[in-house]
Amino acid sequence: MKRLIITLGLFLSILNAIAQTWADSLDIYGREVFMPAAQYKWDWGQATMMNAMVHLYNTKPESQKKIYLDYVKTAMDKTFNDANGLHPNAVASGHGMAFLAKVTGEKKYIDKANQIYTDYLTTPRSKAGGVSHRSETVELWDDTIYMLSMFLLEMYRYTGDEKYLKELLDQLLIHKQKLADKKWGLWVHGYDDDNEDYNDRCSQFGWARMTPRRTSTEFWGRGNGWVVMAIADALKTVPSGSAWFKAFSTELREITRELPKLQDKKTGMWFQLPIYPQDPANYPESSCTAMFAYGITIGLEHKVLKQKMFLPVVEKAYAGLQKNATKTDGKYLIPTRVCEGTCVGNKAYYFGRKTKEGVNYAIGTYIMLYLEYEKLKNSLYK
């Protein structure tokens, strides 16, 4: 009887968490437990979860918007003196300042957003003009595209100035030229532009010497997920039918074209290194799954991707994340199977990265996926 009561209690707690909606439970966990606004730090993972707060602000009724506006204001005010745009991971959080400039019109946020863009223009660049992921050496990483996109797209939404769209598309194409693979459509993780090995105490030292072109060898799941999300967010933002829309549509089709084949049939997820689904050292990874599903969902919403091929993919991924990569602690839903922060290396390096639970960038991506998936589902099945 005692075991039955415990089991029933756990079952009811799971039902209660799900009844809140997936996004609501993850949102409350993120805002109240994992990363309250007063604990915000000026960095990329935090910026990704804060982006979900902006998405929630944009989708919630007027009566609930203050919750998310207050979160962003508290986070930005707390880090106001730290705010800068001197490298991509710093630029990422700048979207909060641009959002507040747009919503509040307060001069301090307007000035800070403009200063971050001024900083951004001084970042180290490759010979072709690509923004270096590191400030100490010149390397192009796929991660960079999303970190820049959050800020540049929010600046466009705030100002309407297409120079921000041009900058994002330019960076996407410059990085693509060095990182994209014609066979898979996916991108390798990094490229060394200055021909100097740099020990960042995170990457596998000497990774750039693994190929003659000084590119990394592997297609990392989350790295490609960042690119997919950036392109999808651009599609959501630019005018439909514009030249911008056409350009970003082309890029989304190209980078996602092999994803249906690479999706794990058992879990509905994608792997840490997507092109090796049969390798016993590989593992299904939740953050890249949420990112791919998010981008594909937006591609379906905007009729950029074919529904017959990609709708079943998104449905499997969404269900797979709920079944295989989410847990409850009795009160909250929490992402699981999240690859920890990862730099550049060989196959063994990626397979050796540990997984975690919670994690700000996973919380943010899960929420954003939920919002887009529910919107798509409502449009298809209303």
N, C-alpha and C positions, 0 to 999 in steps of 0.2 A: 504493500500500500504506500509506504513512504517513497519508494522508487517511482510509483505511478504519479504521486503528487508532484515530485520533482520534475518528472518528464512533462507533465501537464503544464506546470508553471513555466518551464522553458519554452514549450510550444506556444503558450499564450503570449509570452514576452516577444517571441519572434513575430507572431501575428500582429501584436501591437506596434512593433517597429515598422513592419511592412505597411500597416494601415496608415501610418503617418505619410506614406509615400516614400519611396526609396530616397528621393532627393531631400525631403524634409529631414529624415533621420540622419543622413550623412551630413547635411548642413548643420544641424544642431551639434552633432559630434565634432565637426570641424571648428565651428565658431566658439563652442563652450568648453570643449575638452582638449582637442589636439592643438589648436592655434587660436586662442582668444586674441582679439585685435590688439590688446595692450601688450601682447608678447610678440608682435610682428617684427620681423627683421627684414632689412632691405636686400632681398635675394630672389632667385628664380622660382624655387619651389613654393615659397610663400606667395609669390606673384601669381602662380597658377591657381592656387586656391582662392586668392582674392578675386581673380577673374571670374570664378564661379559665383562669387558674391555679386559681382556686377551683372552677370547673366540672370541671377535670381532677382535682382532689383528690376531689371528690364522686363521680367515676365510676371512678377507678382502684382496683385491689385494695389491701388494707391494706399490702402489702409496698412499694408505690410512693407511698403518700400523703405520706410524709415529705419527698419532693422538693419538693412543692408547698406544704406547710406551711412548710418552711424558706424557700422563696422569699418567701411573704407576710410571714413574721416578719422576715426581713432587710430587706425593703422598708419595712415599717412601723416597725421600730426605727430605720432610717436616717433616716426623715423624721418621727420622733416629735415633735420640737420644732416642726416646721413644720405639723403636722396641725391643721386647722381646718375649720369649716363655714360660712364667712362669705359664700360665694357658690356657685352650683351647681357650677362646675368644681372647687371645693375639696371640696364635699360628696361628690363622686364617689369620691374615694379613701378616704373614711371607711368604705366597705364592708369594707376590709381590717381595720380595727380591730374592727368588729362581728363579722366572721368569726372573728378570733382570740379575741374575748371568748367566743364560743360554743364554739369548739373547745378552747381552753386553760383557760378559766375564770380567767385571770390578772387580778388587780385593775387593773393598769395599763391593760390593753386595755379593760376594762369602763368604767373612769373616762373614758378618752379617747373611746370611742364615745359615751358620754352627753354629754360636753362638746361634741362635734361637733354632736349634735342640739340642744343648748342654743344653740350658735352659729347653727345653721340657723334657729331660731325668730326670730332677730333680723335675718334677711336682708331687704333692701328688698322691698316687695310692691306690686303694682298696687292700684288702688281696689277691685277685686273679690277681692283676696287672692292673686293669682298671684305666684309668686316671680320676681323680676327676674333676668334672665340676667347683667346687669351690676350691680356694686355702686355705680357712680358715677351711674347714671341708671336709670329704670324702664322696662325693655323686656322683653317676653315673647318667648322664642325656643323653637322646637320642640326644640332640642338639650337644653334644661333637663330635659325629662321623663326622659330616660335617666340623666342625671347624678344626679338625685334618686333614681331608682328603684333603682339599685345599692345605695345606702346604706339607704333606707327598707325595702326588701324584706329585706335582710340583718338589719336590726334586728328586723324581724318574725320572721324565722327564729330569731333568738337569743332573743327575749323572749316571743314568742307574743302580744304586745300588738297588738290590731287598730287602735290609733290610728295606727300607721305605714301600714297599708293605707288607712285613711280619708284620711290626708294625701296619699298618692300619687294616689288616685282623685280627690280634690278638685282637686289641681293639674292632673291630666289634663283634667278637665272645664272648669276655668277657662281653661286655655290653648286647649282646643278651641273654646270659645265665640268666641275672638278670631281663631283661626288657621285653623280647618277650613273647607273649601269643600264646599258641598252637592253640586255637580255631580261632582267627582272623588273626594270622600271624603278627599283628601289635604290636608295643611296647608301654608299659606305659611310662610315662614321666621320672620318676626318681626312684632311689633306694638309701637308706641311708646305707652306709657301716660301719660307725663308731658308729652307735647307739646313736648319739648325736643330739638333735634338735638344729638347727642353724637358727637364725633370719637374713635372708639376705635382709629384708625389701622389698621383692618382692614376694616371695612364701607365700602361706598360712602357717602360723606358725603351726608346729606340723603335717605337711602333712604325714610324714613317719609313724606316729602312726595309720594311717587309716587302715593298713593291718598288719597281724602278721609278714609278711616277710619284713616289712618296705619299701614297694614299694608304689608308687602312684597308684591311682585307675583308672585313665583315659587314654585313647588313644588320645592324642592331635594331631590334624591334622598336623600342621606345624612341630611338633617334629618328626613325622613319615616321613614327607616330607624331612627333613634334611637327614635322614638315606637313603631314596630312592635315593636322589641326590648323596650322597657319593658313594653308590654302583654303580650307573650308571656311574659316572665319572671314577671309577676304571675300569669298563668294557671297556670304551673308551680308556683307557690308557694301560692296560696290553696286552701282545701278545695274539691274538686269538688262541684258542686251547691249551693254556697253563694251568697248574694246577691252576694258579691264576684266569684265566678266568672262569674255571669250578666252583671254589669256590664262586666267586662273582655272577655268574649266578644263582647258587642255592639260594643265599640270596635274589636276586631280585625277583625270582619267589615266594619265600615264603612270603615276606612282601607285595607283590602286589596282592596276589591271591584273596582276598575278595574285592578289590577296585572296580571292575566293578559293583558288587551288591550294593555298598554303594554310588555310584555316583548319584547325584540328577538328575532325569529325566527332570525336568523343566529347570534348569539352566545349566546343564552339569558340575556343580561344586561339590566339596566335602565340608563337613561341618566342623565347628570348632572342634567338637567332632564327628568323622565320623560314629561311630556306633549307633548314636541316630538321624537318619534323620527325624524322626517323632516328635521329641520333640519341642514344640513351642518356647522354650527358645533358641534353637540352631540356627545357621545361616550359610549360605554358606560363605566360607572364601577363598579369592583369592590366598594367598601365598601358602597354602598347595595344592590348585588345580594346580597351575603352577608347583610346585615341583613334584607332582605325575605324571602329564602329561609329564614333562621333562624326568623323569626316565623311564616311560613306553615307550616313543618315542625311547629312546636309546635301551631299551630292544627289541623293534621291529626292529630297524636298525641292531642289532647284532643277530637277530633271536633267542633270548633268550625267548621271550614271543610270544604266539600264535597270529598271525595276525587276525584271525577270531574273537577272543574274544576281543582283546585289541585295534585294530585299530579304531573301532567305538567309543571306550571310549576316546581316544586321540582327535579324531575329535570333539566330543561333548564338551570336556573340552576346547579345543582351541577356538572354536566358542563361548562357554559360557563365557570365560574370556573377549573376545572382546565385547560381547553384554552386559554382566552384571557387569563387574568389571574393566572397562576402561572408562575414560572420556577425553574430550578435553577442554582445556581452551582457544581455538581459535588458538593455535599455536602448543601445544605439546599434545601427548597422555600421560595420567597419570594413574597408577594403583589405583584402589579403593577397598574398602571392605577388607583392609589389617588389620589383627589382630595386635594390638600393641605388643611390647615386653612382653613376658609372661614367668612366672616361674612356679612353681609346686603347684597344689591345688586340690580341689575337683570339682565335676561337676559344681556347681554354680560359682566357681571361674573362670572357662574357659568361661562359658556363659556370665559372667559379664565383660570380657575384651572388651574394646572399639575397634572400627575399625578406620583406618586412610586412608588418600590418599597419594600418593607418596610413600615414605619409601624406603630407599636404598636397603634393601634385596629383596623387591618386584620388584623394577626396575631391579635389576640384574637377578632375576629368570625369569621374563617375557622375557628379552632379550635372555637369554640362551635357554628358551623353543622355542622362535621364530626361532632361528638359527637351532635347531635340527629338529623342525617340518618341516621347509621348506626343509631341506636336505632330510628328509624321504619322503615328498610329491614328491619331484623331482625324487627320486629313484623309487617310486611306479608308478608315472603317466607320466614319460618322454616318 
